[in-house]
Amino acid sequence: MTTIAIIGAGTGLGLAVARRFGREGHAVALIARNRTRLDELTAALSNEGITAQGFTADVRDTVSLETALEQAATSLGPIEVLQYSPVPAKDFMRPVLETAAADLVGPVEFSIYGPVTAANQVIPGMRALGRGTVLFVNGASAVRPSGTVTGTSIAFAGESAYAQLLHDALAPEGIHVGQLIIPLGIGGGDPAHEPAALADTLWHIHTDRTDFRTFVAPLD
């Protein structure tokens, strides 16, 4: 059995992805800061017959993130799929003229250092398996910056560039890197943006292994 590691696991998209991949036979490593929430998610998945375990980590803390991923692989099996989808903090989203250099430290640690740390931790194991998928999940500001959410726009641009470079470098090795852009946010009444539908889209990005970037809906 191989594992999907979901960084930023929560009750919405994270749980839906855990169910979708768990039904396909993957063990599920849930990674987040809140131990109580992790325990609740793990219990829910276990009741559905899905092998799951929670690991605490802060994506801005390199050591804790590396440790969580290492423990997940040891406890559940090699990580075949990594999903990076933590929700940015509200204070990352300042208007451009109210954003100072210091305000960008958090977003950059969150959306650039975090993904680089996570990818570097799991890629050796994927190479040993001879396959793997790295999934990045972002909002529209990753490809269309907005002056109302400056920190995430800048940091998501860096994350997107890194993900594209990773895709190009790893494709010859049978490791797929894909980015899902969710323009309207998760939920909100649009069926394509509901967690279960997004989880199904992520499953197909993993299995179809085609384009680098997938849009849930057009930006315009």
Residue pairs with C-beta under 8 A, 6 or more apart in sequence:
1 25
1 26
1 27
1 51
1 76
1 77
2 26
2 27
2 77
2 78
2 79
2 80
2 81
2 129
3 26
3 27
3 28
3 29
3 72
3 73
3 76
3 77
3 78
3 79
3 80
3 81
4 17
4 18
4 21
4 26
4 27
4 28
4 29
4 79
4 80
4 81
4 82
4 83
5 29
5 31
5 69
5 72
5 79
5 81
5 82
5 83
5 118
5 122
6 14
6 17
6 18
6 28
6 29
6 30
6 31
6 83
6 85
7 31
7 32
7 57
7 59
7 65
7 82
7 83
7 84
7 85
7 86
7 114
7 118
8 14
8 31
8 32
8 59
8 84
8 85
8 86
8 87
9 15
9 18
9 30
9 31
9 32
9 37
9 38
9 41
9 54
10 32
10 37
10 41
10 87
11 37
11 41
12 186
12 187
12 195
13 85
13 137
13 186
13 195
13 198
13 199
14 30
14 32
14 41
14 85
15 41
15 44
15 45
15 195
16 195
16 196
16 198
16 199
17 83
17 195
17 198
17 199
17 202
18 28
18 30
18 41
18 45
18 50
18 52
19 45
19 48
19 50
19 196
19 199
20 196
20 199
20 200
20 202
20 203
21 28
21 81
21 199
21 203
21 206
22 28
22 45
22 48
22 50
22 51
22 52
23 50
24 203
26 80
26 81
27 51
27 52
27 53
27 76
27 77
28 45
28 50
28 51
28 52
28 53
28 76
29 52
29 53
29 54
29 55
29 68
29 69
29 72
29 75
29 76
29 79
30 38
30 41
30 42
30 52
30 53
30 54
30 55
31 54
31 55
31 56
31 57
31 65
31 68
31 69
31 72
32 38
32 54
32 56
32 57
32 86
33 56
33 57
33 58
34 56
35 54
35 56
38 54
38 55
38 56
39 54
41 52
41 54
42 52
42 53
42 54
45 51
45 52
46 52
51 76
53 72
53 75
53 76
55 68
55 69
55 71
55 72
56 64
56 68
57 64
57 65
57 67
57 68
57 69
58 64
58 65
59 65
59 86
59 109
59 110
59 114
59 117
59 118
60 106
60 109
60 110
60 113
60 114
62 113
62 117
65 114
65 117
65 118
65 121
66 117
66 121
69 79
69 82
69 118
69 121
69 122
70 121
72 79
73 79
73 122
73 125
78 125
78 126
78 128
78 129
79 122
79 125
79 126
79 132
80 126
80 129
80 131
80 132
80 133
81 132
81 133
81 134
81 135
81 206
82 118
82 119
82 122
82 132
82 133
82 134
82 135
83 135
83 137
83 202
84 114
84 115
84 118
84 119
84 134
84 135
84 136
84 137
85 135
85 136
85 137
86 110
86 114
88 107
88 110
88 111
88 151
88 152
88 155
89 106
89 110
91 103
91 106
91 151
92 103
92 106
92 107
92 110
92 149
92 151
92 152
92 155
93 148
93 149
93 150
93 151
93 152
94 103
94 149
94 150
94 151
95 147
95 148
95 150
96 147
96 148
96 150
99 150
99 151
103 150
103 151
104 151
104 154
104 155
106 151
107 151
107 152
107 154
107 155
108 154
108 155
108 158
110 155
111 152
111 155
111 156
111 158
111 159
112 155
112 158
112 159
112 162
115 136
115 159
115 162
115 163
116 162
119 134
119 166
122 132
122 134
123 132
123 134
123 170
123 175
125 132
126 132
126 175
127 173
127 175
130 174
131 174
131 175
132 174
132 175
132 176
133 175
133 176
133 177
133 178
133 205
133 206
133 209
134 163
134 166
134 170
134 175
134 176
134 177
134 178
135 178
135 179
135 180
135 202
135 205
135 206
136 159
136 160
136 163
136 177
136 178
136 179
136 180
137 179
137 180
137 182
137 202
138 156
138 159
138 160
138 179
138 180
138 181
138 182
139 152
139 156
139 181
139 182
139 183
139 185
140 146
140 181
140 182
140 183
140 219
141 149
141 152
141 153
141 156
142 156
142 157
142 159
142 160
142 179
142 181
143 160
143 181
143 213
143 219
144 219
145 153
145 154
145 157
146 153
147 153
160 179
163 177
163 179
163 212
164 179
164 212
164 213
166 177
167 176
167 177
167 178
167 212
170 176
170 177
171 177
176 205
176 206
176 209
177 212
178 205
178 206
178 209
178 211
178 212
178 213
178 214
179 212
179 213
179 214
180 198
180 201
180 202
180 205
180 214
180 216
181 213
181 214
181 215
181 216
181 219
182 193
182 198
182 216
183 215
183 216
183 217
183 218
183 219
184 190
184 193
184 216
184 217
185 193
186 193
186 194
186 195
186 198
187 193
187 194
187 195
190 217
191 197
192 198
192 216
192 217
193 216
193 217
198 216
201 214
201 216
205 214
